[in-house]
């Protein structure tokens, strides 16, 4: 179900008694970007929940990129140098960082578009404007890096963790003037997760999801769907059906990337039965949710005036 053109009044009446599960992009859009439509959804529901799996994905993805930009801004002398770094990302092997970096700049400018030059001069002294903007960017990123994971906890009623994912995850630590985000990914956790047990306990749902994805015509599958199908098939066939073979599947095995490739499917299964999975990617979530009796509630980014 897509609600991009729905009035707020309809949202509030239709979501009475509704439990919403916020997957990773939805959590970022609600906490960091404050999408109005999404915040209305959350406010209108009976209960909103998320998961530690979401926090794991944010830790190794979006938050990693905020730390990357902050630490690079520390090394630069002006905002122009920071922007040149961002521009260079577009043609580098690390271009997949670009989305999160541009998002952070967009939110920064939204928050500071009413600042007056005289106020900034009073705060930072008589230094070049490019350096002032660099310092403002650093302070903005520092605040969000410290608060993002805590803000997630405060936004939702409950954080679930049925597979004991990355239980010792923590916010990045400021060391001197730079942040250290280690451990960045769940294999570095000191606690072994129970993702294999989670798949085994919910094998019927994962079987149904895989069958639903296989029903999509091959010409309509994007590379991410194809990768997800391969990962689900390997986990189900090699790690769950053959559990007695002694092969393990956890953050301490060598197959943790299979887990990450199944992220959308895992979110849908983690979501309570009868709940709605709030997301911004109906192409991926609609067939997954339909396969196991969950609702895919799709929102859109705020429209920009043309």
N, C-alpha and C positions, 0 to 999 in steps of 0.2 A: 504494500500500500504506500503510495506517495502522497505526501501532504504539503507539497510545495506551494500550491495555490489555495490552500484551505484557510478560511478566516480563523482568527484566534478563538472566537466564541465557539466555533465548531470543535476546535481542538480540545477546549476545556470540557465540553459536554461529552465528547466521545471517549475521552481518556479517564473518565471517572471510574475508579476501581481497577485501573490498568497498572500492571507491573512492567516497568521498562528496564531492559538490560542495555547498558551503554557499552558498545564495543570501542576499540582503541581510537579510531578517528573521531567518533562522537564525543569521547571524553576530552580529547584535545580541543575540538571545536567548542565545547561547552566551557571548559576551564580557561584555556589560553585565549581563544578568539571570541568568546561570548556571543555566539551566533544567536540573535533574538528568537528565531523560530524554534531552535533547539531548546533554549532556556524556557520558552513557553510550554514546550512538551513536558519537560521535566517538572515544572511547577504544577502542571495540570494533572499529572499522574498520581496514583495512590502511593507508589513507591518506585524509586529508581535505585538500581543496583549496578555494580560493575564487578570486576574481578582482579585478582592479583596477576593473572595472565596479562591483562591490559597494562598493568603497571610495569610488568617485565618488558612488554613490547615498547612501551614509551621509554623506559630506561635505556634500552639498546638502540633505539631509533631516534625519536624526536628530541628527547633530553640529551642524547649524545651529540646531536647537531647543534643544540643551543650552547653546550659546553665548547664545542669546536669553534663556533663563531665568537663566543666570549673570549676564549684564550687567544684567538687570532687578533681580535680587536686590541687586546693588551699589547701585542707586539707592534701594532701599527701606530703611526703618528697623526693620522687624520681619518675622517670618515671616508674620504676619497680612496684611501688605501684599503680600507675595509670593503668598500664597494667593488674595488678592483679584484680583491680576493673572491668575492661572490661571483663576479663576472667570469673569472677564470674557472670556477667550478663547472660552468655550463659545458666546457669543452674538455673536461678532465675525466678520468675514470671514476671520480667521486661525484659525478653530476647528480646522482640520486640523492645527495644531501641537499640539493638546491631548493626543493620544495619547502622543507622546514625552515631553511635559512631565509628565504623570501617571505614566508609567513611571519617570521619574527620581526623582520623589517616593517612589514605591513602593519602589524599590531603596534609596533613602536611609534610609527608616524601617526597612527590614529590617536594614540594616547598623548602625543606631544604636539599636535598640529596647532594648538592654541597658545603654546609657549611664546613669550615675547623675548626678542633678542636682549633687551635691557635686563630682564630677569636672569637670563643665562649668564650675561656678563657679570652681574652682581654675584652670582653663585660661584663662577669659576675664575673671575678676574679677567684681566685684559690679555687674553690669549686668542689665537686664530679660531674663527667659528668652526672650521673643520675639526679641530681638536676638541672643542666644546661638544660637538655632536658625537664624536667618538666616545667621550667620557659619559655622555648621557646614554648612549647605546650600551656601554659596559654596565652602567648602574641598572638599566632596565633588564638586561639579561641576567645579571647577578640576582636580582629579586626573584625572577621567575625560576631560575635554576634551583634556588633554595626552597621555593614555596610550592612548586608544581605538584609534587607527589602528595604533599600535605593537603593541598587544595582539592585534590581528587577525593581523599578520604572525607573531607568535610562536605563535598557536594552531594554525595550519594548516601543513602541510608545504610548500605551494607556493601562490603567488599568480600566476595566469596573466593575460596581457594581450594576446591575439591581435590586438585591434583598436587597440592603442596608445592606450588611453583615459586621458586626463588624466594623462599620465606625470609631470608636475611637481606633482602633488597633494601637499599638505603639511598637517600639523596646524595648527590655529588658533594664532595668535601672541598672547601676552599683551603688551599695550601699556598700561603704567600698571597700572590695576586692572581693565581690561576686555580681553576677547579680540576679536581681529580675525580673522574666518574667511575673508577674501578670499584668493585667488579662491574664491568659493563654488561656482560651477558651471563645467563644462568649457569653455564658450565663452570663458572668460577665460584658459584655458591658453595658454601661449606656443607649444605644439606642436600641429600639426594631427593629428587622429586618423585612423585608417584604417577607420572603420566601414563605409564604402561597399565597400571591398575585402573586409572580413569578410563582408558580406552576399553579395557576388558569389561568394566562395570557398565559401560554404555555402548557395547558392541552393536546392538541392534540399531541404534541411532546412526552410528558411523557407517554401518552397512547400507542403511537407507540413503544417507547422503551420497555415498559413492555411487549407488545405483542411480540416484537422481542426476548426478553430474554426467554419468555415462549416457544418460538419455538425451543430453544436449547434443544436437548435431555437431559433428566434428568441425564444420565450417564456422560454427558460432562460438567455439571455445577459444578464449584468449590464452596466451602463454601461462598466465597465472593459474587459470583453471586446470590446464593440462598438467602443470607441476603439482597442483593440489591433489589431483586424481592419482598421480603416480605415488605421491607420498602416502596418501590414505591407503592405497592398495598394498604398499610395502609394509606399512605398520600393521594393518589387519592380517595380512597373509604371513608375514615373517616374524612379527613380534607378539601378536595376540593369539592367533590360531595355533602357533607353534611355541607357546609359552614354556612348554616342558623341555624345549631344546636347550635351555640354558642361556639363550640370547637375551640380553637385557635392553631396555629402551628407557632411557632417562637422561637427565642433564649430565650424568656421569658416563654415559655411553658415547659412542662416536656418531650417533644418529640424531642428535638434538635438532639439526636443521630440518629433519623430517617433521618434527613438531612445529617448527616455525612456519613451514610451508602449508600446514593444515590450520593456520590461525583462524580463518573465518569459520571453518567447520567446528573448531573447538569452542569458539565464542557461542555459536548457536546451540551446542550441546550443554554448555555451562549455564546458559539462560534457563530459568525455571520453565517448566511446562506451562503453556498458556500465556507466557509473557510475550512481549514484543521486543525484537532485537532492533534497536535504533541504530541506523547506519546511513552513510552517504553513498553507498555503492550497491544499488539494487541489482545490478547485473550479476554480482557475485552472491549476494545474500538471499535474493528471492528464491532461486532454486534450492539452495541449501536449507533455508527455513521451511519451505514448502514440503521438503522431503521428510521432516520430522515433526510437523504440526506446530511449528513456531510461526509467529507473524514477523514479517520483515517490514519495519516502519522506516521509510526512506524520507529523509529531509534533504534540502539543497542548500548550497552556499547562498549568502545574501546576494541579491542582484545588484549590479553596478549600473548606474545611469549611463546610457549611451549618448 
